[in-house]
């Protein structure tokens, strides 16, 4: 077992002395550029979602304030028991 370990140590030591390939230097720019693009797209999506939420709130509040009688009537009908509810059928 010690022999295999020594061979692995020797192989790693010889790799340590080798110079890195020149193509690896160009990878940094590509990775950083991709990360920058991803962060920019993420920020844009977050702003778009925030704008959509703000528009939905304004439209919802505006619609509720403009048509209060329709909204109040709809809430009253939602709270009523349907005619086919078991408690209503048993009570008759």
Buried (B, 14 or more C-beta within 10 A) or exposed (E): EEEEEEEEEEEEEEEEEEEEEEEEEEEEEEEEEEEEEEEEEEEEEEEEEEEEEEEEEEEEEEEEEEEEEEEEEEEEEEEEEEEEEEEEEEEE
